[in-house]
Amino acid sequence: MLWTRWLVLLLCWWGAATATTTAASGQYERPKQSDSRADPHRQRSPPPMEPLDFGFVPAAVYGTHAYYEPGAIGILFHMVHAFLYVIQPNSFPKDLIVKVIQQNMGGIKLEEWRKPDNVVLLLEGAYYELGFLVCATVGVLFVVLVPVLGMCFCVCRCCENCGGEMHQRQRKNADCRRGFFTATLVATTIFIVLGVLVAYAANHNMSSHIKNTRRFINTNIRDLKTFANNTPAQIEYMTAQYTTAKNKVLSELDNIGPLLGGRIHSQLEKEVVPSLDTALRMTGVKVENAIKAMRETKEALENVSSSLQVLQEGTDRLKDSLSTERASLSNTLSDPACTNGAVSPSCNAIRSTLFQLGINADFSKLPDVGYALENVNTVLKIDLSNIIQKGYLSFNDTPRLVKEQTKNIVAALPRVKGMLDKIGSEINGFAKMFPVEASLANFTVFLSQGQKNIESYYAQIDQIDFYRWIGCVAVLCMVVLILSFNILGLLCGTCGYDKQATPTTRGCMSNTGGNLLMAGVCFSFVFAWVLMAIVTTLFVVGGNVEKMLCEPLASRQLFQIIDTPFLVHPSKKNFLPGMLFQNPNIDLTLGSMYRECYDNNGLYHALQLETMFNINSFLNRTVYNKDLAKVFDSVQVDLQDITLLEQAGRENLINFANTGIGIIDYEAYLAEVNKGITVVDLLTFATDLEGQADQLPRGALENALKGHASSIRQIHRELVVPMEQAMSSMSQSIKQLQKTSTDLPVKVTNILSAIDASEYLISNNASHVVKQETRNYVKSLVGYFKQYTDWVHNSLTAEVAQCKPISNIVDSMEIVACSFIADSVNTFWFGLGLCSILLLPSIIISIKLAKYYRRMDTEDVFEDSSPYSDTLFRFPRASAPPICADC
């Protein structure tokens, strides 16, 4: 059909557009990453591309719900399926069917079946159908034997045999036998009624659901129209979305300076920023911490200098004060009172400790730190943070530098835009080459006309179904007629039966009941073989349809038969692509197509149209050609003029490391600081002196010694305490300077080495970074087309021309053929077969039971052989019933 060819060609063209930039991306393959330490020119992964928003393809909403829930009658369906499984438990003979088809491709000929291979196939088929053959044989025997037996039975009864004699022998268990036959016939009748109800329910279910078939037809045709109407709009939408990718590429090219420069800057930043941060990590991560360290060094030096000055001046003053106090105390001890025998030991003891009133630490020999302080002040006059920031500013100016050096790309932008517009024009022009809308419009007209043709048969279908329903009801009426005779016979016989009446004197109602039962037997012989013939025919046909068609269709094994390679022709591998595309070698099967359509994927993916066309030539010819590659390869950027740290800043760092802090004699300072200022603690000396004075007699000597103790305390308070504070401050500053002097040269050396390495990277490796990032930049441009083609591919796979209506048609046919018709037919013969089989025991039981209800012509009369013999010696004799005027 013309419309199918146009549709397939269009979808195939979209297969070409799907991989539009595959070749472009192939021209810029991502190199393998290697160890950065082993290869300084290592390849870097391109940054992630910005995802493009192409929106959503206009979706088609299909109204067919190919699902059927039978409801309560489903229990009967399951019973029939279980019965068929018992009859036919073998799995589906897929291999057998394939062999039969392949060996009889040229037609079935009678003489061909005599071949051994065909005989084997016949035996395998007979083994598979063994259950059906046995049941069919039983059914045929039933059909043949029942009328023969019925005829023989009638002849036999006419000869007053087979229960035809109107005489009933008296038995002691007659009531028990009559009750048993009655109960058995009631039970049999109940089961026959159930069989009639089952068959009638199946008959009614078929009629009601055949009417519902119209809904499936209408919804499936409506879905096909939706498919035909939505496909052009979906294709037009995908064609229009090429503009999204094109505009994004043009925008990227227009902003090549900030974008490409930013990428180059970002890659260099990974090597340069750590070096700059190392420079600032001298006393902290930030520049402020470095400046703070310089200021702290200055404060420490100033503290040492001022503390040293305070200690030196304080030492001189303390030395003079202690000498004066020692001389005065020595004069006091020269008092004549000290010559007294009781006072003399104390005076001698005090006199022996006078030497302790002296200076212990000597700060006059410590070197001055003024030269180091002067160097630090000189370093601080230069703003180190400003110099480093200049390096950052020159480094961060990479985008502007790239923009200046890529003016040729911006100048070529109109030409690139013309290339991209040409690609869009080719895509639109290629889409317009195929009259898709006209073809799909014809398809829609075809669907509408087909729907009208189908609807024209609705009246005939309803009429045929009505006749079928009448025929099934007529068949069931045969059983109902027999049931009516049985039920009426049971009612009349049971209600009219009189235990006191003899067989010849039974009432009219009882006799009528027996006659009705015999009428039921007569009609059973007349109708049973007809019913069984219907049951056998429907069983063989319906059962095989269920086992050979419905079950394999539900399990999709039927598709496996159709998809068997070389099934149709020895030289044609696959049936479906050979029929659609005249190329049977395509790996396309009916089962795979059904699965894709069942998942509501696109027809492009379901038919595997991407395997039919070579799209690489189209890609190389349109999206990414040599002219566009030349434009991108013309990008040239030079970053050798970037200086991260100027010479002034470099000298500043070197001077800071060489300020003289490292050559200060910290050990001498610490040795003097750790000493005590005086030989002995003046407060302790004053306390001991007061203790010695308290041991002396009260007088001028005691008062004089206590006055000296007070003077010593005053010296400690005014001179020693400030010096101790200065010593503590100088000790902390010396320790801080000692620690700084140890780490400072190493840090400065590492900082300068890292900055040199970074500048070497920029000046020598910049071209490699530029080429790598330019290549990544081009990849990102191509990647936008790749996003578009991937989106097209995904849309074609899952959203465009969704072929759910195709699987819905298959499922709808399965529901109508199997669930509506086959299950109903099988349930009908299942119920009717139950009735037919139970007619046999019904015949036997009715014949037996009728003897107890019908009025006999003769009966047994017992006579005594002698007046003295008991009943064991009585003999029955036949006796005619009395003449009754009422009967």
KAMOCOR-V67917 format. One record per residue. N is the residue number from 1. RES is the residue in one letter. PSI is psi as a letter, one per 40 degrees, with the letter a starting at -180 (NA if undefined). OMEGA is omega in degrees with one decimal (999 if undefined). Layout:
N,RES,PSI,OMEGA + N,RES,PSI,OMEGA
This chain:
1,M,i,-173.9 + 2,L,d,-175.6 + 3,W,d,179.0 + 4,T,d,178.9 + 5,R,d,178.9 + 6,W,d,-178.8 + 7,L,d,179.3 + 8,V,d,178.9 + 9,L,d,179.5 + 10,L,d,-179.6 + 11,L,d,176.6 + 12,C,d,175.4 + 13,W,d,177.3 + 14,W,d,171.7 + 15,G,d,176.6 + 16,A,d,179.8 + 17,A,d,-177.1 + 18,T,d,-177.1 + 19,A,f,-170.3 + 20,T,d,-175.8 + 21,T,e,178.8 + 22,T,d,179.7 + 23,A,d,178.9 + 24,A,d,178.0 + 25,S,d,178.1 + 26,G,d,179.1 + 27,Q,e,178.2 + 28,Y,g,-179.6 + 29,E,i,179.7 + 30,R,h,179.0 + 31,P,i,-179.4 + 32,K,i,178.4 + 33,Q,i,177.7 + 34,S,i,-177.3 + 35,D,h,-177.4 + 36,S,d,179.8 + 37,R,d,-178.3 + 38,A,d,-175.8 + 39,D,h,179.4 + 40,P,d,178.5 + 41,H,f,-176.6 + 42,R,i,178.2 + 43,Q,h,-178.2 + 44,R,i,177.4 + 45,S,h,178.8 + 46,P,i,178.6 + 47,P,i,-179.4 + 48,P,i,179.8 + 49,M,i,175.9 + 50,E,h,-179.6 + 51,P,h,178.8 + 52,L,i,179.3 + 53,D,h,178.4 + 54,F,e,-179.9 + 55,G,a,-178.0 + 56,F,h,177.1 + 57,V,h,178.1 + 58,P,h,-173.4 + 59,A,i,175.5 + 60,A,h,-179.3 + 61,V,h,-178.9 + 62,Y,h,-173.4 + 63,G,e,-177.8 + 64,T,h,173.7 + 65,H,g,-175.6 + 66,A,g,179.8 + 67,Y,h,-176.3 + 68,Y,h,175.8 + 69,E,h,-172.3 + 70,P,d,-179.3 + 71,G,a,-175.3 + 72,A,d,-179.0 + 73,I,e,176.7 + 74,G,d,175.8 + 75,I,d,177.7 + 76,L,d,177.8 + 77,F,d,179.8 + 78,H,d,177.1 + 79,M,d,178.5 + 80,V,d,178.7 + 81,H,d,177.8 + 82,A,d,178.4 + 83,F,d,178.6 + 84,L,d,177.1 + 85,Y,d,176.2 + 86,V,d,179.1 + 87,I,d,-175.6 + 88,Q,g,-178.5 + 89,P,e,-176.3 + 90,N,i,177.1 + 91,S,i,-176.2 + 92,F,h,-174.7 + 93,P,g,-176.9 + 94,K,d,-178.6 + 95,D,d,179.7 + 96,L,d,-179.7 + 97,I,d,178.7 + 98,V,d,178.6 + 99,K,d,179.4 + 100,V,d,-179.2 + 101,I,d,-176.2 + 102,Q,d,-178.4 + 103,Q,e,-178.4 + 104,N,f,179.8 + 105,M,d,-178.1 + 106,G,e,-178.3 + 107,G,i,-178.4 + 108,I,h,178.0 + 109,K,i,-174.3 + 110,L,d,-177.5 + 111,E,d,179.7 + 112,E,d,-177.5 + 113,W,e,177.7 + 114,R,e,178.5 + 115,K,i,-177.9 + 116,P,d,-178.4 + 117,D,d,179.9 + 118,N,d,176.1 + 119,V,d,177.3 + 120,V,d,178.5 + 121,L,d,177.8 + 122,L,d,179.1 + 123,L,d,177.4 + 124,E,d,177.0 + 125,G,d,178.3 + 126,A,d,177.9 + 127,Y,d,178.0 + 128,Y,d,-177.9 + 129,E,e,-174.5 + 130,L,d,180.0 + 131,G,d,178.6 + 132,F,d,-179.7 + 133,L,d,179.0 + 134,V,d,-179.3 + 135,C,d,178.6 + 136,A,d,177.7 + 137,T,d,177.2 + 138,V,d,179.1 + 139,G,d,179.5 + 140,V,d,177.2 + 141,L,d,177.5 + 142,F,d,-178.5 + 143,V,d,-176.9 + 144,V,d,-171.8 + 145,L,d,-175.7 + 146,V,d,177.3 + 147,P,d,177.5 + 148,V,d,178.7 + 149,L,d,178.4 + 150,G,d,178.3 + 151,M,d,178.1 + 152,C,d,179.7 + 153,F,d,-180.0 + 154,C,d,178.8 + 155,V,d,-179.4 + 156,C,d,-179.7 + 157,R,d,177.0 + 158,C,d,176.3 + 159,C,e,179.2 + 160,E,f,170.7 + 161,N,i,178.2 + 162,C,f,-179.8 + 163,G,e,-179.0 + 164,G,e,177.9 + 165,E,h,-177.9 + 166,M,f,179.1 + 167,H,h,-179.2 + 168,Q,h,179.1 + 169,R,i,-179.5 + 170,Q,h,177.4 + 171,R,i,-180.0 + 172,K,d,-178.5 + 173,N,f,-177.6 + 174,A,d,-179.8 + 175,D,d,179.5 + 176,C,d,179.3 + 177,R,d,178.5 + 178,R,d,178.5 + 179,G,d,179.0 + 180,F,d,179.7 + 181,F,d,178.8 + 182,T,d,-179.3 + 183,A,d,-179.9 + 184,T,d,179.1 + 185,L,d,176.6 + 186,V,d,179.8 + 187,A,d,178.9 + 188,T,d,179.1 + 189,T,d,179.1 + 190,I,d,179.6 + 191,F,d,176.6 + 192,I,d,176.3 + 193,V,d,177.6 + 194,L,d,177.1 + 195,G,d,177.2 + 196,V,d,179.6 + 197,L,d,178.3 + 198,V,d,-179.3 + 199,A,d,179.5 + 200,Y,d,177.7 + 201,A,d,177.8 + 202,A,d,179.1 + 203,N,d,178.9 + 204,H,d,179.6 + 205,N,d,179.3 + 206,M,d,-178.7 + 207,S,d,-178.0 + 208,S,d,-176.9 + 209,H,d,173.5 + 210,I,d,174.9 + 211,K,d,178.1 + 212,N,e,178.2 + 213,T,d,178.6 + 214,R,d,178.9 + 215,R,d,177.4 + 216,F,d,-179.8 + 217,I,d,-177.5 + 218,N,d,-178.2 + 219,T,d,179.0 + 220,N,d,176.9 + 221,I,d,177.4 + 222,R,d,177.9 + 223,D,d,176.8 + 224,L,d,176.2 + 225,K,d,176.3 + 226,T,d,177.0 + 227,F,d,-178.1 + 228,A,d,-177.3 + 229,N,d,-175.9 + 230,N,d,-175.0 + 231,T,d,177.9 + 232,P,d,179.0 + 233,A,d,178.1 + 234,Q,d,178.6 + 235,I,d,178.3 + 236,E,d,179.0 + 237,Y,d,-179.7 + 238,M,d,177.3 + 239,T,d,-178.6 + 240,A,d,-176.7 + 241,Q,e,172.7 + 242,Y,d,179.4 + 243,T,d,179.4 + 244,T,d,178.9 + 245,A,d,-179.0 + 246,K,d,-179.8 + 247,N,d,178.9 + 248,K,d,178.6 + 249,V,d,178.8 + 250,L,d,177.8 + 251,S,d,178.5 + 252,E,d,179.1 + 253,L,d,179.8 + 254,D,d,179.7 + 255,N,f,-175.9 + 256,I,d,-179.8 + 257,G,c,179.3 + 258,P,d,-175.1 + 259,L,d,-179.4 + 260,L,d,176.7 + 261,G,d,177.7 + 262,G,d,178.5 + 263,R,d,177.0 + 264,I,d,178.0 + 265,H,d,-179.0 + 266,S,d,179.8 + 267,Q,d,176.9 + 268,L,d,-178.3 + 269,E,d,179.3 + 270,K,d,179.2 + 271,E,d,-172.1 + 272,V,d,-176.0 + 273,V,d,176.3 + 274,P,d,178.5 + 275,S,d,178.8 + 276,L,d,177.8 + 277,D,d,177.0 + 278,T,d,177.6 + 279,A,d,-179.5 + 280,L,e,-179.4 + 281,R,e,178.8 + 282,M,d,173.5 + 283,T,e,178.7 + 284,G,i,-177.8 + 285,V,d,-173.9 + 286,K,i,179.3 + 287,V,d,179.7 + 288,E,d,178.6 + 289,N,d,177.5 + 290,A,d,178.6 + 291,I,d,177.3 + 292,K,d,178.7 + 293,A,d,176.7 + 294,M,d,179.9 + 295,R,d,177.1 + 296,E,d,175.9 + 297,T,d,177.8 + 298,K,d,179.6 + 299,E,d,178.8 + 300,A,d,178.3 + 301,L,d,177.7 + 302,E,d,179.7 + 303,N,d,177.8 + 304,V,d,-178.6 + 305,S,d,-179.2 + 306,S,d,179.0 + 307,S,d,178.3 + 308,L,d,178.9 + 309,Q,d,178.8 + 310,V,d,-178.4 + 311,L,d,179.6 + 312,Q,d,178.5 + 313,E,d,-179.6 + 314,G,d,179.0 + 315,T,d,179.8 + 316,D,d,-179.4 + 317,R,d,-179.6 + 318,L,d,178.9 + 319,K,d,179.1 + 320,D,d,-178.2 + 321,S,d,179.6 + 322,L,d,178.1 + 323,S,d,-179.8 + 324,T,d,-178.2 + 325,E,d,179.4 + 326,R,d,179.3 + 327,A,d,-179.7 + 328,S,d,-179.9 + 329,L,d,178.0 + 330,S,d,177.3 + 331,N,d,179.7 + 332,T,d,-179.6 + 333,L,e,176.7 + 334,S,e,179.5 + 335,D,i,-179.9 + 336,P,d,-178.2 + 337,A,d,-178.0 + 338,C,e,179.6 + 339,T,e,177.2 + 340,N,h,-175.1 + 341,G,d,-178.5 + 342,A,d,-175.8 + 343,V,d,-173.1 + 344,S,d,179.5 + 345,P,d,-179.8 + 346,S,d,179.5 + 347,C,d,179.3 + 348,N,d,178.8 + 349,A,d,178.5 + 350,I,d,-177.8 + 351,R,d,-178.5 + 352,S,e,-179.5 + 353,T,e,-177.2 + 354,L,d,-177.4 + 355,F,d,-179.3 + 356,Q,e,177.4 + 357,L,g,-179.4 + 358,G,i,-179.4 + 359,I,h,179.0 + 360,N,d,-179.0 + 361,A,i,-179.6 + 362,D,h,-177.4 + 363,F,e,-177.8 + 364,S,e,-177.6 + 365,K,e,-179.6 + 366,L,h,-177.6 + 367,P,i,179.1 + 368,D,i,179.1 + 369,V,e,-178.1 + 370,G,d,-179.2 + 371,Y,d,177.8 + 372,A,d,179.4 + 373,L,d,179.5 + 374,E,d,178.5 + 375,N,d,179.3 + 376,V,d,178.7 + 377,N,d,178.1 + 378,T,d,179.6 + 379,V,d,-176.4 + 380,L,e,178.2 + 381,K,d,178.7 + 382,I,h,-179.3 + 383,D,g,-178.6 + 384,L,d,-178.8 + 385,S,d,179.8 + 386,N,d,179.7 + 387,I,d,-179.8 + 388,I,d,177.5 + 389,Q,d,175.5 + 390,K,d,176.2 + 391,G,d,177.1 + 392,Y,d,-177.9 + 393,L,d,178.3 + 394,S,d,178.7 + 395,F,d,-178.9 + 396,N,e,-179.9 + 397,D,e,-179.7 + 398,T,d,179.4 + 399,P,d,179.1 + 400,R,d,179.0 + 401,L,d,178.2 + 402,V,d,179.1 + 403,K,d,179.7 + 404,E,d,-174.9 + 405,Q,e,178.7 + 406,T,f,178.3 + 407,K,d,-180.0 + 408,N,d,177.6 + 409,I,d,179.4 + 410,V,d,179.2 + 411,A,d,179.9 + 412,A,e,-176.5 + 413,L,d,177.8 + 414,P,d,179.0 + 415,R,d,177.7 + 416,V,d,178.1 + 417,K,d,177.2 + 418,G,d,177.5 + 419,M,d,-178.4 + 420,L,d,176.8 + 421,D,d,178.6 + 422,K,d,177.5 + 423,I,d,177.9 + 424,G,d,178.9 + 425,S,d,178.5 + 426,E,d,178.6 + 427,I,d,179.4 + 428,N,d,179.6 + 429,G,d,178.7 + 430,F,d,179.1 + 431,A,d,-177.7 + 432,K,e,178.3 + 433,M,d,-176.1 + 434,F,h,178.3 + 435,P,g,-175.2 + 436,V,d,-176.1 + 437,E,d,179.2 + 438,A,d,179.6 + 439,S,d,179.8 + 440,L,d,175.2 + 441,A,d,175.8 + 442,N,d,178.3 + 443,F,d,177.9 + 444,T,d,177.0 + 445,V,d,178.0 + 446,F,d,178.5 + 447,L,d,-179.9 + 448,S,d,179.2 + 449,Q,d,177.2 + 450,G,d,178.1 + 451,Q,d,177.7 + 452,K,d,178.8 + 453,N,d,178.9 + 454,I,d,-178.9 + 455,E,d,178.9 + 456,S,e,178.7 + 457,Y,e,-177.7 + 458,Y,d,-178.6 + 459,A,d,178.6 + 460,Q,d,178.5 + 461,I,d,178.6 + 462,D,d,180.0 + 463,Q,d,178.7 + 464,I,d,179.3 + 465,D,d,178.0 + 466,F,d,177.8 + 467,Y,d,177.1 + 468,R,d,179.9 + 469,W,d,177.8 + 470,I,d,179.2 + 471,G,d,178.4 + 472,C,d,178.3 + 473,V,d,177.9 + 474,A,d,177.7 + 475,V,d,179.2 + 476,L,d,178.5 + 477,C,d,174.0 + 478,M,d,179.3 + 479,V,d,179.8 + 480,V,d,177.3 + 481,L,d,178.1 + 482,I,d,178.2 + 483,L,d,-179.4 + 484,S,d,177.8 + 485,F,d,-179.9 + 486,N,d,-177.0 + 487,I,d,178.7 + 488,L,d,178.2 + 489,G,d,177.6 + 490,L,d,-178.9 + 491,L,d,-178.3 + 492,C,d,-178.6 + 493,G,d,-177.9 + 494,T,d,-177.7 + 495,C,d,-176.8 + 496,G,e,-177.6 + 497,Y,h,179.5 + 498,D,h,-179.1 + 499,K,d,-177.0 + 500,Q,e,-177.4 + 501,A,i,175.7 + 502,T,i,-179.9 + 503,P,d,-178.5 + 504,T,e,-177.0 + 505,T,e,-179.7 + 506,R,i,-175.2 + 507,G,i,-179.0 + 508,C,d,-177.9 + 509,M,d,178.0 + 510,S,d,179.2 + 511,N,d,177.4 + 512,T,d,177.7 + 513,G,d,178.0 + 514,G,d,177.9 + 515,N,d,177.7 + 516,L,d,177.5 + 517,L,d,178.6 + 518,M,d,173.8 + 519,A,d,175.8 + 520,G,d,176.9 + 521,V,d,-180.0 + 522,C,d,179.7 + 523,F,d,176.6 + 524,S,d,177.1 + 525,F,d,-177.7 + 526,V,d,-171.5 + 527,F,d,-171.7 + 528,A,d,-177.8 + 529,W,d,175.1 + 530,V,d,179.2 + 531,L,d,-179.3 + 532,M,d,176.3 + 533,A,d,177.3 + 534,I,d,-178.6 + 535,V,d,-178.6 + 536,T,d,179.8 + 537,T,d,179.9 + 538,L,d,179.2 + 539,F,d,-178.8 + 540,V,d,-178.3 + 541,V,d,-176.2 + 542,G,d,179.0 + 543,G,d,178.7 + 544,N,d,175.0 + 545,V,d,179.1 + 546,E,d,-174.7 + 547,K,d,-174.6 + 548,M,e,-177.5 + 549,L,d,-171.8 + 550,C,d,-178.8 + 551,E,d,176.8 + 552,P,d,176.0 + 553,L,d,178.1 + 554,A,d,178.2 + 555,S,e,179.8 + 556,R,e,174.0 + 557,Q,d,177.5 + 558,L,d,176.6 + 559,F,d,-179.6 + 560,Q,d,176.1 + 561,I,d,-179.0 + 562,I,d,-177.5 + 563,D,e,178.6 + 564,T,h,-179.2 + 565,P,i,176.4 + 566,F,f,179.4 + 567,L,d,-175.2 + 568,V,d,-177.0 + 569,H,i,-177.6 + 570,P,d,-178.6 + 571,S,e,-178.8 + 572,K,h,-173.4 + 573,K,d,-175.2 + 574,N,h,-175.5 + 575,F,d,-171.6 + 576,L,d,179.1 + 577,P,d,175.8 + 578,G,d,179.4 + 579,M,d,-175.4 + 580,L,d,-171.0 + 581,F,e,-177.4 + 582,Q,f,177.6 + 583,N,g,-174.7 + 584,P,e,-178.7 + 585,N,e,176.6 + 586,I,h,-177.3 + 587,D,g,179.8 + 588,L,h,-178.9 + 589,T,i,179.0 + 590,L,d,178.8 + 591,G,d,178.5 + 592,S,d,178.0 + 593,M,d,178.7 + 594,Y,d,-180.0 + 595,R,d,179.1 + 596,E,d,179.5 + 597,C,d,178.0 + 598,Y,d,176.1 + 599,D,e,177.9 + 600,N,f,174.2 + 601,N,i,-177.7 + 602,G,i,179.6 + 603,L,d,177.7 + 604,Y,d,179.6 + 605,H,d,-178.5 + 606,A,d,179.5 + 607,L,e,178.7 + 608,Q,f,-177.8 + 609,L,e,-179.3 + 610,E,e,179.9 + 611,T,e,-173.5 + 612,M,e,-171.8 + 613,F,i,175.1 + 614,N,h,-172.9 + 615,I,e,-176.3 + 616,N,d,179.6 + 617,S,d,177.8 + 618,F,d,-179.9 + 619,L,d,-177.6 + 620,N,d,-176.3 + 621,R,e,-171.9 + 622,T,c,-165.1 + 623,V,d,-174.3 + 624,Y,g,-178.2 + 625,N,a,-175.9 + 626,K,d,179.8 + 627,D,d,178.5 + 628,L,d,177.4 + 629,A,d,178.4 + 630,K,d,178.9 + 631,V,d,-178.8 + 632,F,d,-179.8 + 633,D,e,-179.5 + 634,S,e,179.6 + 635,V,h,178.9 + 636,Q,h,-179.6 + 637,V,h,179.9 + 638,D,h,-177.3 + 639,L,f,-175.4 + 640,Q,e,-177.6 + 641,D,e,-177.9 + 642,I,h,176.8 + 643,T,h,-175.9 + 644,L,d,-177.7 + 645,L,h,-177.7 + 646,E,i,-175.9 + 647,Q,d,179.3 + 648,A,d,178.2 + 649,G,d,178.0 + 650,R,d,178.3 + 651,E,d,178.4 + 652,N,d,178.6 + 653,L,d,-179.3 + 654,I,d,178.7 + 655,N,d,179.3 + 656,F,d,177.7 + 657,A,d,-176.2 + 658,N,f,-178.2 + 659,T,e,-178.8 + 660,G,e,-179.8 + 661,I,d,-175.6 + 662,G,e,-176.6 + 663,I,e,175.9 + 664,I,h,179.5 + 665,D,g,-177.3 + 666,Y,d,-178.9 + 667,E,d,178.6 + 668,A,d,178.1 + 669,Y,d,-177.5 + 670,L,d,179.1 + 671,A,d,179.3 + 672,E,d,-178.8 + 673,V,d,-178.6 + 674,N,e,175.5 + 675,K,i,172.4 + 676,G,i,-178.4 + 677,I,d,179.5 + 678,T,i,-178.9 + 679,V,d,-179.8 + 680,V,i,176.7 + 681,D,h,-175.3 + 682,L,d,179.5 + 683,L,d,177.9 + 684,T,d,178.5 + 685,F,d,-179.7 + 686,A,d,179.2 + 687,T,d,178.3 + 688,D,d,180.0 + 689,L,d,177.8 + 690,E,d,177.4 + 691,G,d,176.9 + 692,Q,d,-179.3 + 693,A,d,179.7 + 694,D,d,179.9 + 695,Q,e,-179.5 + 696,L,i,175.5 + 697,P,i,180.0 + 698,R,h,179.6 + 699,G,a,-176.2 + 700,A,d,-179.0 + 701,L,d,179.5 + 702,E,d,-178.8 + 703,N,d,-179.7 + 704,A,d,-179.9 + 705,L,d,178.7 + 706,K,d,176.2 + 707,G,d,177.1 + 708,H,d,178.3 + 709,A,d,178.2 + 710,S,d,179.0 + 711,S,d,179.6 + 712,I,d,177.4 + 713,R,d,179.3 + 714,Q,d,176.9 + 715,I,d,180.0 + 716,H,d,-176.4 + 717,R,d,-173.3 + 718,E,d,-173.6 + 719,L,d,-172.9 + 720,V,d,-176.8 + 721,V,d,176.9 + 722,P,d,179.7 + 723,M,d,177.9 + 724,E,d,176.9 + 725,Q,d,178.1 + 726,A,d,178.5 + 727,M,d,178.8 + 728,S,d,179.1 + 729,S,d,-179.2 + 730,M,d,178.9 + 731,S,d,178.2 + 732,Q,d,-179.0 + 733,S,d,179.6 + 734,I,d,179.1 + 735,K,d,178.3 + 736,Q,d,178.9 + 737,L,d,179.2 + 738,Q,d,178.2 + 739,K,d,-179.8 + 740,T,d,-177.8 + 741,S,d,-179.7 + 742,T,d,-175.1 + 743,D,d,-169.7 + 744,L,d,-178.1 + 745,P,d,-179.7 + 746,V,d,-179.5 + 747,K,d,-178.6 + 748,V,d,179.1 + 749,T,d,178.9 + 750,N,d,179.5 + 751,I,d,-177.7 + 752,L,d,178.1 + 753,S,d,-179.8 + 754,A,d,178.8 + 755,I,d,177.7 + 756,D,d,179.0 + 757,A,d,179.4 + 758,S,d,178.4 + 759,E,d,176.0 + 760,Y,d,177.9 + 761,L,d,-178.3 + 762,I,d,-174.3 + 763,S,d,-174.9 + 764,N,d,-176.8 + 765,N,e,-176.7 + 766,A,d,-178.2 + 767,S,d,178.2 + 768,H,d,179.5 + 769,V,d,-179.6 + 770,V,d,179.7 + 771,K,d,-178.9 + 772,Q,d,-178.2 + 773,E,d,174.7 + 774,T,d,177.3 + 775,R,d,177.2 + 776,N,d,178.5 + 777,Y,d,177.2 + 778,V,d,176.8 + 779,K,d,179.1 + 780,S,d,176.7 + 781,L,d,176.7 + 782,V,d,-179.0 + 783,G,d,176.9 + 784,Y,d,173.7 + 785,F,d,178.2 + 786,K,d,175.7 + 787,Q,d,-179.6 + 788,Y,d,-178.8 + 789,T,d,175.9 + 790,D,d,178.3 + 791,W,d,177.4 + 792,V,d,-179.8 + 793,H,d,178.6 + 794,N,d,179.3 + 795,S,d,177.3 + 796,L,d,-179.1 + 797,T,d,-169.0 + 798,A,e,-170.3 + 799,E,d,-175.5 + 800,V,h,178.9 + 801,A,f,179.4 + 802,Q,h,-170.7 + 803,C,f,175.2 + 804,K,d,177.8 + 805,P,d,-180.0 + 806,I,d,177.6 + 807,S,d,177.3 + 808,N,d,177.5 + 809,I,d,178.8 + 810,V,d,-179.8 + 811,D,d,178.7 + 812,S,d,177.3 + 813,M,d,177.7 + 814,E,d,-179.7 + 815,I,d,-177.9 + 816,V,d,-174.2 + 817,A,d,-173.3 + 818,C,d,-175.2 + 819,S,d,-178.1 + 820,F,d,-170.8 + 821,I,d,-173.5 + 822,A,d,-180.0 + 823,D,d,178.9 + 824,S,d,178.4 + 825,V,d,-179.3 + 826,N,d,177.6 + 827,T,d,178.5 + 828,F,d,-179.3 + 829,W,d,177.4 + 830,F,d,178.0 + 831,G,d,-179.7 + 832,L,d,177.2 + 833,G,d,175.8 + 834,L,d,178.3 + 835,C,d,-176.5 + 836,S,d,-179.2 + 837,I,d,-177.8 + 838,L,e,175.8 + 839,L,d,178.7 + 840,L,d,175.5 + 841,P,d,177.7 + 842,S,d,178.6 + 843,I,d,-177.1 + 844,I,d,-176.4 + 845,I,d,179.8 + 846,S,d,177.8 + 847,I,d,-179.5 + 848,K,d,-175.0 + 849,L,d,-178.6 + 850,A,d,178.1 + 851,K,d,-176.2 + 852,Y,e,-177.8 + 853,Y,d,-175.8 + 854,R,i,176.9 + 855,R,h,-178.1 + 856,M,i,175.9 + 857,D,d,179.4 + 858,T,i,178.8 + 859,E,i,179.2 + 860,D,h,174.8 + 861,V,h,-175.8 + 862,F,h,178.0 + 863,E,i,178.6 + 864,D,h,176.8 + 865,S,d,176.9 + 866,S,i,-177.4 + 867,P,e,-174.1 + 868,Y,e,179.8 + 869,S,i,179.5 + 870,D,a,-174.1 + 871,T,e,178.4 + 872,L,e,-178.3 + 873,F,e,177.8 + 874,R,i,-177.0 + 875,F,h,178.3 + 876,P,i,173.9 + 877,R,i,-180.0 + 878,A,h,-179.3 + 879,S,h,178.6 + 880,A,i,179.6 + 881,P,i,176.9 + 882,P,i,179.5 + 883,I,h,-178.2 + 884,C,h,-179.4 + 885,A,d,-177.2 + 886,D,d,-175.2 + 887,C,NA,999
